[in-house]
Amino acid sequence: MKESQITNPHAMFFEKVFVRKDVSSDLVRHYLPPDVVDKLDLSTIQSVNKSFISNDLKAIYSDLL
């Protein structure tokens, strides 16, 4: 495998996009039911740089908080 080859493009996409507060807020606002969104304070959304996936599973699973 070439060193420049992307090994997990989907995970990379989500990691790059959903750390953005504006994108995460828009996703919640537009895809969750309005009664759920009304109970949330979207101004408090924050990305947490923490993983709960074991090293054995990182190649096939990803988490993003």
C-alpha positions as a printed Julia matrix, in Angstrom:
65×3 Matrix{Float64}:
   0.0    0.0    0.0
   1.29   3.45  -0.89
   1.98   5.76   2.0
  -0.23   8.48   0.5
  -3.23   6.16   0.06
  -6.23   6.92   2.27
  -7.06   3.78   4.24
 -10.44   4.77   5.62
 -11.98   7.64   3.63
 -15.37   7.51   5.37
 -13.87   7.88   8.84
 -11.61  10.67   7.62
 -14.6   12.48   6.1
 -16.61  12.34   9.34
 -13.65  13.33  11.47
 -12.91  16.37   9.29
 -16.53  17.48   8.85
 -18.21  16.84  12.19
 -15.59  18.54  14.32
 -17.04  21.73  12.83
 -19.66  23.1   15.18
 -21.7   24.65  12.36
 -21.95  21.35  10.49
 -22.86  19.36  13.6
 -25.5   21.91  14.58
 -27.02  21.86  11.1
 -27.15  18.07  11.1
 -28.98  18.01  14.43
 -31.28  20.88  13.48
 -32.31  19.42  10.12
 -32.41  15.68  10.77
 -33.74  15.23  14.29
 -37.41  15.7   15.07
 -38.31  19.3   15.99
 -39.53  18.31  19.46
 -36.07  16.86  20.18
 -34.22  19.86  18.73
 -36.35  22.22  20.83
 -35.0   20.56  23.98
 -31.37  21.03  22.97
 -29.09  24.02  23.38
 -27.15  23.79  20.12
 -24.83  26.6   21.19
 -23.21  24.14  23.61
 -22.19  21.58  20.96
 -18.53  20.73  21.21
 -16.21  18.13  19.79
 -14.54  15.82  22.29
 -11.21  14.38  21.24
 -11.63  11.02  22.95
 -11.9    7.51  21.6
 -13.7    4.59  23.19
 -12.77   2.05  20.5
 -10.09  -0.48  21.37
  -6.97  -0.63  19.21
  -8.1   -4.04  17.88
 -11.27  -2.51  16.42
 -10.0    0.88  15.19
  -9.47  -0.43  11.66
 -13.17  -1.2   11.23
 -14.96   1.05  13.75
 -14.76   4.71  14.58
 -16.22   7.01  17.16
 -16.72  10.72  17.21
 -18.26  12.58  20.11
